[in-house]
Amino acid sequence: MTSQTSLDHIAERVERLLVRHEELQRTNALLAEQVTALTQERDSLRSRLNAARARVDALIERLPSNQGA
């Protein structure tokens, strides 16, 4: 009887671990999707920042210089 109780206990624990494993897999997949989305957003923002820098640099180049000052 004791060995059956131990087996039942082990079986319950294995079931809980399997459920937890599935939950963690789903969480991991969601986090991976978030990482992908955030990486794409970061890359887009970097591109926009570089374009804005280029425009600012072009505007600075067009400013008259103060060579006589």
C-alpha positions in Angstrom: 0.0 0.0 0.0 2.8 2.4 0.8 4.5 1.8 -2.5 1.2 2.5 -4.3 0.8 5.7 -2.3 4.4 6.7 -3.3 3.7 5.9 -6.9 0.5 8.0 -6.8 2.4 10.9 -5.2 5.1 10.7 -7.9 2.5 10.5 -10.6 0.7 13.6 -9.3 4.0 15.4 -9.1 4.9 14.4 -12.6 1.5 15.7 -13.8 2.0 19.0 -12.1 5.5 19.3 -13.5 4.1 18.6 -17.0 1.4 21.3 -16.6 4.0 23.7 -15.4 6.3 22.9 -18.3 3.5 23.6 -20.8 2.8 26.9 -19.1 6.4 27.9 -19.2 6.6 26.9 -22.9 3.7 29.1 -23.7 5.2 32.0 -21.7 8.5 31.5 -23.4 6.8 31.7 -26.8 5.0 34.9 -25.9 8.2 36.4 -24.6 10.0 35.4 -27.8 7.3 37.1 -29.9 7.7 40.3 -27.7 11.4 40.2 -28.2 10.9 40.0 -32.0 8.4 42.9 -32.0 10.6 45.0 -29.8 13.7 44.3 -31.9 11.8 45.4 -35.0 10.6 48.5 -33.3 14.1 49.3 -32.1 15.5 48.9 -35.6 12.8 51.1 -37.0 13.5 53.8 -34.4 17.2 53.6 -35.1 16.5 54.1 -38.8 14.3 57.1 -38.1 16.9 58.6 -35.7 19.7 58.2 -38.3 17.5 59.8 -41.0 16.7 62.7 -38.6 20.4 63.1 -37.8 21.2 63.3 -41.5 18.5 66.0 -42.0 19.9 68.0 -39.1 23.4 67.6 -40.4 22.3 68.8 -43.8 20.5 71.8 -42.2 23.7 72.7 -40.2 25.7 72.6 -43.4 23.4 75.1 -45.0 23.7 77.6 -42.1 25.9 80.6 -43.0 29.3 80.4 -41.3 30.5 83.3 -39.1 34.0 83.6 -40.5 34.0 87.4 -39.9 33.3 87.2 -36.2 
